[in-house]
């Protein structure tokens, strides 16, 4: 999660409903988050650097808590042209074998936020054509290796003037199951509308795949509770499949802010507050 540039909006939304929506978290410790928040997410994110083993133990532990793991595979220290050329196929095959052995549902994101320039696989570092090739190659090798429990999440950052066009990066319907959008509400002026609306519209011009807010952070400010409520209202109105909250430092942590936590708990479904 890096840059998020937005313009505030006064667009009005209806009162919050109770349309089912998944809630997820990026957290240092899921059990502590659950005990503090008294909310039980259905998704948890694990960031894995290319070269590390498939995180079977973590996925199994999450499953024991009734949680599906979102694995974000980041090709940080590897040749991207090498991935496309098949140089690391033995590593990919090890993930396919581990996935087959584990046999549990996993959401897999690869090389996220490529429409920004802050990662080496992003805009201004590699061409959209190379990005599409590495995505498709990973998908094909895992699929050919029998990895059948993967839901492929194409994860982008919320768009802004000057960001890479999503249509240039789109791997294609054959290679994606769900879209993830990352964004931040950095100031009291930011909202679901200002941060996510334009990106949702752009994504839906490309595909009708489900859309998930795959990472969102809301900074501490006086309007934070209303902003959290607005995120749920916006996601439900736009029929998004879920929201994953970034909850890993004092600036962003919901469970360390009583007023934010109250708004969060009021917005989730009652069954997400029990186990």
N, C-alpha and C positions, 0 to 999 in steps of 0.2 A: 504494500500500500504506500503510494507516494503522492503524486500531485493530484489535486482535485480543484478545478477552477469552475466557479458557478456564478450565476446571477440570480438574485432573489426573485421570488414570484409571489403574487397575491392570490393565485388560483385557489378557490375554495373547494373543500372536499366534504363529503357527507360524514355524519357521525360514524365512529368505528363500528364495524360489525364483527361477527365471530366466524368469518370464513376460515376454514382450516389453513394454517400456514406453518411451515416448519420454522423452528427457531434453532439457531446454531451459535457457537461461540469459539473464538480464538482465546485461549486462556493458558496461564501457567500451570494450573492444576484444576481439572474438571470437578473433582470431588469437593474441593474447597469452594469453587464457584457455586456448585449446587447447594451446598450447606449454607452459604451466605445468602444467595439470591432466593433460595427456596423455589427455584425454577429448574426444570430438568430438560435441557436441550435435546433435540433429536439428531443434531449434527455437531461434530467437533473437527477442527482443522489441525492437520499435522503437516509441517513444512519439511520436505526431504530433499537434500542436495543430491544431484546426480552422482552416482557412484556408491551411494549408501544402499544397504539391502532394503528390500520390500519390508515395510513395517508391520509384519504379521502380528507380533505380540501386542503392539499398540492397538491395532484394529480389533483383535480378539478382546482386549480389555474394554474398549469402548462398547463392543457388542454386548458384553456382560452387563453393561449399564443401560442397555437399550438405545445405544447411540450409534449412528452410522458415521464412519470416518471419511472426511474429505482429505485426500492426500494431494498435496501440492508439490509436484516434482519440479525442481528448479535446476536447469542446466548451467550452473554458475561457473564451473571450472572444467569445461569440456569443450572440445571443438564442435561447433554447431554444424559446420560442413561435414565433419566426421560422422555425426549422427545421421545426417541425410545420406551419406555414402555407405552406411552400414558398418562402420568401423567399430561400433559398440553394440553390435547385435547380440553378442554373448551376454552382456549385462541386461539388455532388454529381455532376453530369453529367461534369465534368472528371475525376473519379476513375473513373467508369465507362469513359470513353474510354481512360484510361491503363491500366486493368486489361485491357481488350480488347487493346490494343496489346502489352502485356507478355506476356500469355498464360501466366503462371506461377501455380502454386497459392499462395494467400495466406490466412492465418487473420486475420480481421478482428474485433477487439473494439471496441465503441463505448460511451462513457460508463460506465466500469467502477466497481464498488463502490458502486452507487447505493443499497444498503441501509444504508450509513453516511451520516453528515452532513458529512463533511469536504470533499466536492466540491459545487459549485454545482448540479449535476444530481441530487444525492442527497436523502436523507430530510431533511425539515424545510425544504428549499429549494423543491422543486417537488412537485406531486402525483404519485402513482404513475400516474395516468391520463395526465398530460403526458409522463412518462418513456416510457410505452408508445407514445405517439403519435410521439415523435421517433425512437424505435428503428424502429418500423414504417415511418415515412416514409422514413428513410434506406435501409432494406432495399428498399422498393418502388421507389424512384428508381434505385438502383444496379442492381436486377434488370431494370427496364424499360430501363435504358441498356445492357444487354448484359454486365454484369459477371458472368461465369459461373465464374470461378476462385476465388471467395470461399467460405471456410468461416466461418460466422458463430458467433463465440464470445461467449456471454452470460457476462460476468465479474462475479462478486459477491465480497464479503468474507465470511469465515467469520462465522457468525451468533453473536449473544450476546443475553442478555436485554435487550430494548429496541430491538434493531435492527429495521428495516423488514421486514415479512414478505415473503419471496421470492415468495409466490404473488401478492401485489399488484403486483409489478414484472414478472412473467413476460410477455414479449412474445407468447408463443404458439408452438406447435410449427412453424408455417409459417415463422417468422422466425428460428429458432435451429437450429444444427446440433450444437453442443457447448457444454457448460457449463464455465466456469472458476471455480475457488475460490481466493481469495487468503488467506494467513494467515501469521502469524509465530510462531516458537517463541522467545519472548523470554527465558525463564528455563529453568533446568535441570529444572523440574517439568513443562514443556510437552512434548507428544508429538503424534504424528499423531492419536491417539485424541482427546485433549483439544481440539485445534484444529480438526480437520476432520470428525470422525465425525457430529456433530449436523447439520452443513451438508449432508454427503452424504445423510443420511437425509431431510432436508427437500427437497433437490433431487429425490431419487428419488420423493418423493410427488407431484411436479409433472410429471416427464418421465422417459423412459428414455433420453434422449440421452446420449452418452458424457460422462464427467466428467474434466476435467484439473485438476490443481493448477497454476493459471496463474501463481502467484507465491508463493514461500515463502522465508522467511529464517530462519536459525538463528543465534542470537547466540553469541558466544564464551563457553564455559563448559566445565567438566570433563566434562560428559556429552554434549557436542556430537557426537562420533563416533557414539555410540549413538543419538542423536536422528536423525541422518542415516540410519543403517541402518534405524531404525524407520519413517521416512517411506517408504522403498522397500517395506518389508514391508507397511505399511498400504495403500499404493496398489495393490500387487499383490493383496493379499487382497480388497480392495474392487473389483478389476477396473477401476481408473482407467486412463485412456489415457496419462498422462504426468505429469511433474513439471518445473516451470520454477523454477530457483533464482535468487534475487535476489542478485547478486554484485558490488555496486557501491560498497561502502565498507568500511573496516577492520572494522567491527563485524560485517558479514555475509559478507565474502568468504571463500569456501571455499578458493580457490587460494592464499590467504595464510596458511593454517593447516594445517601438515603432517598433524596427526592427523585433522582433518576431511577433508582431501583423500584420505587413505588409506581412510577409511570410504566416501567418495563413489566412489572408483575400484573398491572391492570390491563395490559395490552395482549398478553399471551392467553391461550385457552386454559380453562380451569384444569383440564387433565394434564397440562404441562407443569402444574404446581404440585403434583403428587406422583408417587412411584409405588 
